[in-house]
Amino acid sequence: KKKKKKKKNKQKANQRTVMAWTRTSLSMISIGLTMINFGSFSKDTELVGLVCILLGICYAVVASVRFYDCFVLLESGKFKTNNFSIGLTTSLTLLAYSILIVIIALHREDYKDDIDDGGELNPEFGTAN
């Protein structure tokens, strides 16, 4: 009876993990779509947005494969932890965000032109507050 409960807890942990991966992939895709939508300021932001979308799709695929693999291994009792996918995901996410920050910093002067001296948006770029 204890073994069944322990196995159920591990399977629940596996499900929580795949949900976390899914949230991460959806976040990356959302950020990428937002960057492409507002990427008219720079081709660089569109490129980084596309990279974010591709990373998000890759995360979703890895999450599905990893979930199934863990499920099978947990059922067979042969599960061993694998930190490679966690390290890879973290590294790629940090790299994408670092590139995004650099691009924003490099094009900061370009965005200042969109705001007039009164602190309100110019009518040609958006509605005034």
C-alpha atoms as a printed R data frame, in Angstrom:
    type eleno elety resid chain resno      x      y       z
1   ATOM     1    CA   LYS     A     1  0.000  0.000   0.000
2   ATOM     2    CA   LYS     A     2  2.869  2.420   0.774
3   ATOM     3    CA   LYS     A     3  4.473  1.671  -2.598
4   ATOM     4    CA   LYS     A     4  1.289  2.579  -4.479
5   ATOM     5    CA   LYS     A     5  0.967  5.858  -2.590
6   ATOM     6    CA   LYS     A     6  4.632  6.701  -3.205
7   ATOM     7    CA   LYS     A     7  4.230  5.951  -6.930
8   ATOM     8    CA   LYS     A     8  1.109  8.148  -7.097
9   ATOM     9    CA   ASN     A     9  2.970 11.014  -5.431
10  ATOM    10    CA   LYS     A    10  5.798 10.716  -7.948
11  ATOM    11    CA   GLN     A    11  3.334 10.700 -10.838
12  ATOM    12    CA   LYS     A    12  1.657 13.804  -9.419
13  ATOM    13    CA   ALA     A    13  5.047 15.489  -9.188
14  ATOM    14    CA   ASN     A    14  5.659 14.533 -12.824
15  ATOM    15    CA   GLN     A    15  2.333 16.150 -13.771
16  ATOM    16    CA   ARG     A    16  3.195 19.327 -11.859
17  ATOM    17    CA   THR     A    17  6.524 19.452 -13.648
18  ATOM    18    CA   VAL     A    18  4.957 19.174 -17.098
19  ATOM    19    CA   MET     A    19  2.535 21.957 -16.146
20  ATOM    20    CA   ALA     A    20  5.475 24.183 -15.156
21  ATOM    21    CA   TRP     A    21  7.197 23.442 -18.478
22  ATOM    22    CA   THR     A    22  3.943 24.259 -20.276
23  ATOM    23    CA   ARG     A    23  3.632 27.605 -18.458
24  ATOM    24    CA   THR     A    24  7.223 28.401 -19.387
25  ATOM    25    CA   SER     A    25  6.653 27.552 -23.041
26  ATOM    26    CA   LEU     A    26  3.468 29.625 -23.206
27  ATOM    27    CA   SER     A    27  5.257 32.549 -21.559
28  ATOM    28    CA   MET     A    28  8.084 32.400 -24.086
29  ATOM    29    CA   ILE     A    29  5.627 32.217 -26.989
30  ATOM    30    CA   SER     A    30  3.625 35.161 -25.572
31  ATOM    31    CA   ILE     A    31  6.758 37.265 -25.153
32  ATOM    32    CA   GLY     A    32  7.822 36.399 -28.696
33  ATOM    33    CA   LEU     A    33  4.448 37.340 -30.158
34  ATOM    34    CA   THR     A    34  4.469 40.613 -28.246
35  ATOM    35    CA   MET     A    35  7.955 41.432 -29.512
36  ATOM    36    CA   ILE     A    36  6.974 40.689 -33.102
37  ATOM    37    CA   ASN     A    37  3.818 42.794 -32.720
38  ATOM    38    CA   PHE     A    38  5.822 45.760 -31.431
39  ATOM    39    CA   GLY     A    39  8.874 44.933 -33.512
40  ATOM    40    CA   SER     A    40  8.199 47.664 -36.033
41  ATOM    41    CA   PHE     A    41 10.777 49.752 -34.142
42  ATOM    42    CA   SER     A    42 13.589 47.373 -35.007
43  ATOM    43    CA   LYS     A    43 14.265 44.214 -36.980
44  ATOM    44    CA   ASP     A    44 16.307 43.007 -34.005
45  ATOM    45    CA   THR     A    45 13.243 42.789 -31.786
46  ATOM    46    CA   GLU     A    46 11.405 40.814 -34.437
47  ATOM    47    CA   LEU     A    47 14.301 38.362 -34.618
48  ATOM    48    CA   VAL     A    48 14.460 37.939 -30.847
49  ATOM    49    CA   GLY     A    49 10.672 37.546 -30.816
50  ATOM    50    CA   LEU     A    50 10.925 34.748 -33.350
51  ATOM    51    CA   VAL     A    51 13.656 33.079 -31.280
52  ATOM    52    CA   CYS     A    52 11.432 33.296 -28.181
53  ATOM    53    CA   ILE     A    53  8.559 31.662 -30.078
54  ATOM    54    CA   LEU     A    54 10.811 28.867 -31.331
55  ATOM    55    CA   LEU     A    55 12.194 28.318 -27.824
56  ATOM    56    CA   GLY     A    56  8.655 28.166 -26.453
57  ATOM    57    CA   ILE     A    57  7.684 25.548 -29.024
58  ATOM    58    CA   CYS     A    58 10.831 23.551 -28.235
59  ATOM    59    CA   TYR     A    59 10.012 23.726 -24.504
60  ATOM    60    CA   ALA     A    60  6.519 22.360 -25.181
61  ATOM    61    CA   VAL     A    61  7.938 19.451 -27.198
62  ATOM    62    CA   VAL     A    62 10.596 18.689 -24.574
63  ATOM    63    CA   ALA     A    63  7.930 18.858 -21.836
64  ATOM    64    CA   SER     A    64  5.754 16.308 -23.623
65  ATOM    65    CA   VAL     A    65  8.613 13.923 -24.343
66  ATOM    66    CA   ARG     A    66 10.035 14.292 -20.834
67  ATOM    67    CA   PHE     A    67  6.614 13.716 -19.233
68  ATOM    68    CA   TYR     A    68  6.047 10.511 -21.182
69  ATOM    69    CA   ASP     A    69  9.582  9.236 -20.501
70  ATOM    70    CA   CYS     A    70  9.251  9.949 -16.775
71  ATOM    71    CA   PHE     A    71  5.833  8.319 -16.690
72  ATOM    72    CA   VAL     A    72  7.172  5.104 -18.216
73  ATOM    73    CA   LEU     A    73 10.261  5.095 -15.984
74  ATOM    74    CA   LEU     A    74  8.225  5.767 -12.841
75  ATOM    75    CA   GLU     A    75  5.831  2.950 -13.685
76  ATOM    76    CA   SER     A    76  8.707  0.540 -14.258
77  ATOM    77    CA   GLY     A    77 10.565  1.700 -11.125
78  ATOM    78    CA   LYS     A    78 13.694  2.679 -13.088
79  ATOM    79    CA   PHE     A    79 13.446  6.467 -12.796
80  ATOM    80    CA   LYS     A    80 16.670  8.467 -12.403
81  ATOM    81    CA   THR     A    81 16.881 12.258 -12.329
82  ATOM    82    CA   ASN     A    82 18.137 14.129 -15.367
83  ATOM    83    CA   ASN     A    83 19.373 17.647 -14.727
84  ATOM    84    CA   PHE     A    84 20.560 18.267 -18.302
85  ATOM    85    CA   SER     A    85 17.143 19.394 -19.588
86  ATOM    86    CA   ILE     A    86 16.692 21.742 -16.627
87  ATOM    87    CA   GLY     A    87 20.110 23.317 -17.185
88  ATOM    88    CA   LEU     A    88 19.553 23.625 -20.926
89  ATOM    89    CA   THR     A    89 16.146 25.259 -20.503
90  ATOM    90    CA   THR     A    90 17.423 27.698 -17.895
91  ATOM    91    CA   SER     A    91 20.452 28.621 -20.003
92  ATOM    92    CA   LEU     A    92 18.433 29.200 -23.177
93  ATOM    93    CA   THR     A    93 15.847 31.287 -21.343
94  ATOM    94    CA   LEU     A    94 18.485 33.442 -19.682
95  ATOM    95    CA   LEU     A    95 20.255 33.880 -23.024
96  ATOM    96    CA   ALA     A    96 17.040 34.981 -24.759
97  ATOM    97    CA   TYR     A    97 16.215 37.477 -22.016
98  ATOM    98    CA   SER     A    98 19.785 38.796 -21.965
99  ATOM    99    CA   ILE     A    99 19.681 39.426 -25.706
100 ATOM   100    CA   LEU     A   100 16.314 41.143 -25.276
101 ATOM   101    CA   ILE     A   101 17.701 43.456 -22.578
102 ATOM   102    CA   VAL     A   102 20.722 44.337 -24.737
103 ATOM   103    CA   ILE     A   103 18.519 45.130 -27.735
104 ATOM   104    CA   ILE     A   104 16.235 47.331 -25.643
105 ATOM   105    CA   ALA     A   105 19.250 49.123 -24.173
106 ATOM   106    CA   LEU     A   106 20.782 49.699 -27.614
107 ATOM   107    CA   HIS     A   107 17.558 51.068 -29.077
108 ATOM   108    CA   ARG     A   108 16.500 53.111 -26.062
109 ATOM   109    CA   GLU     A   109 17.288 56.368 -27.847
110 ATOM   110    CA   ASP     A   110 15.036 55.339 -30.736
111 ATOM   111    CA   TYR     A   111 12.067 55.042 -28.387
112 ATOM   112    CA   LYS     A   112 12.660 58.450 -26.779
113 ATOM   113    CA   ASP     A   113 11.797 60.138 -30.088
114 ATOM   114    CA   ASP     A   114  8.256 58.757 -29.806
115 ATOM   115    CA   ILE     A   115  7.483 60.898 -26.742
116 ATOM   116    CA   ASP     A   116  7.231 64.677 -26.951
117 ATOM   117    CA   ASP     A   117  8.451 67.164 -24.330
118 ATOM   118    CA   GLY     A   118  5.144 67.056 -22.405
119 ATOM   119    CA   GLY     A   119  5.560 63.376 -21.630
120 ATOM   120    CA   GLU     A   120  2.604 62.397 -23.785
121 ATOM   121    CA   LEU     A   121  2.694 60.233 -26.851
122 ATOM   122    CA   ASN     A   122  2.789 61.971 -30.208
123 ATOM   123    CA   PRO     A   123 -0.527 61.528 -32.033
124 ATOM   124    CA   GLU     A   124  1.131 59.794 -34.966
125 ATOM   125    CA   PHE     A   125  2.470 57.027 -32.663
126 ATOM   126    CA   GLY     A   126 -0.545 56.521 -30.425
127 ATOM   127    CA   THR     A   127 -3.218 58.261 -28.460
128 ATOM   128    CA   ALA     A   128 -2.217 61.055 -26.091
129 ATOM   129    CA   ASN     A   129 -2.885 60.497 -22.382
